[in-house]
Amino acid sequence: MENTITAEEIKRRGISAVDEALKYGPVHVIQRSKRRYVILSEENYQSLARHSQARSAIWSHVTSGTSEQSRSKADIDQQIQKERRAWDT
């Protein structure tokens, strides 16, 4: 089941309601019976940001070559694996 909280509950209980819900992971905020927002802990946000930056770096590296600097599929796969291992650290 998703970790959810209503906007009304946040209004009523304040940040303590969010803090309590964040203990169980990202929180979906429900407003007018629809999911409107997702609240992440700082740790989750930083992890997401690191992964996004790593993906951007890989894509930039993969697409930066010209036809004169062609790389083989094996070279590209090796670089991608190296970058993915860095994500786990």
C-alpha positions as CSV (number, residue, x, y, z in Angstrom):
1,M,0.0,0.0,0.0
2,E,1.2,3.5,-0.8
3,N,2.3,5.8,1.9
4,T,-0.3,8.6,1.7
5,I,-1.6,11.5,3.8
6,T,-4.3,14.0,3.0
7,A,-3.8,17.7,2.6
8,E,-6.4,18.2,5.3
9,E,-4.4,16.1,7.8
10,I,-1.3,18.2,7.0
11,K,-3.3,21.3,7.6
12,R,-4.7,19.9,10.8
13,R,-1.6,18.3,12.3
14,G,1.2,20.3,10.6
15,I,4.7,19.1,9.8
16,S,4.5,16.4,12.5
17,A,2.1,14.5,10.3
18,V,4.6,14.6,7.4
19,D,7.5,13.6,9.7
20,E,5.5,10.6,10.9
21,A,4.6,9.5,7.4
22,L,8.1,9.9,6.1
23,K,9.3,7.2,8.4
24,Y,7.8,4.8,5.9
25,G,9.2,6.3,2.8
26,P,8.1,8.9,0.2
27,V,4.6,10.4,1.0
28,H,1.9,10.9,-1.5
29,V,-0.3,13.9,-0.6
30,I,-3.9,13.4,-1.4
31,Q,-5.9,16.6,-2.3
32,R,-9.6,16.4,-3.4
33,S,-9.3,12.6,-3.7
34,K,-6.4,12.8,-6.1
35,R,-2.6,12.4,-5.6
36,R,-1.2,15.8,-6.0
37,Y,2.3,15.8,-4.5
38,V,5.1,13.6,-3.3
39,I,7.2,14.5,-0.3
40,L,10.7,13.0,0.0
41,S,13.1,12.9,2.9
42,E,16.3,14.9,2.2
43,E,18.2,11.5,2.0
44,N,15.8,10.2,-0.7
45,Y,16.0,13.5,-2.6
46,Q,19.8,13.5,-2.6
47,S,19.9,9.9,-3.8
48,L,17.5,10.8,-6.6
49,A,19.5,13.9,-7.6
50,R,22.8,11.8,-7.6
51,H,21.2,9.2,-9.9
52,S,19.8,11.9,-12.2
53,Q,23.2,13.6,-12.5
54,A,24.9,10.3,-13.2
55,R,22.4,9.5,-16.0
56,S,22.9,12.9,-17.5
57,A,26.7,12.4,-17.4
58,I,26.4,9.0,-19.1
59,W,24.1,10.3,-21.8
60,S,26.4,13.3,-22.4
61,H,29.4,11.0,-22.6
62,V,27.7,8.6,-24.9
63,T,26.4,11.3,-27.3
64,S,29.5,13.5,-27.3
65,G,31.5,11.4,-29.7
66,T,31.7,12.4,-33.4
67,S,31.9,10.0,-36.3
68,E,35.7,10.4,-36.2
69,Q,35.6,9.3,-32.5
70,S,33.3,6.4,-32.8
71,R,33.3,3.9,-29.9
72,S,32.3,0.3,-30.0
73,K,29.2,-1.0,-28.3
74,A,31.5,-2.9,-25.9
75,D,33.3,0.4,-25.0
76,I,30.0,2.1,-24.3
77,D,28.6,-0.8,-22.2
78,Q,31.8,-0.8,-20.2
79,Q,31.5,2.9,-19.5
80,I,27.9,2.5,-18.5
81,Q,28.7,-0.3,-16.1
82,K,31.4,1.7,-14.5
83,E,29.0,4.6,-14.0
84,R,26.3,2.4,-12.5
85,R,28.8,0.9,-10.0
86,A,29.6,4.4,-8.9
87,W,25.9,4.9,-8.1
88,D,26.1,2.2,-5.4
89,T,28.8,4.0,-3.5
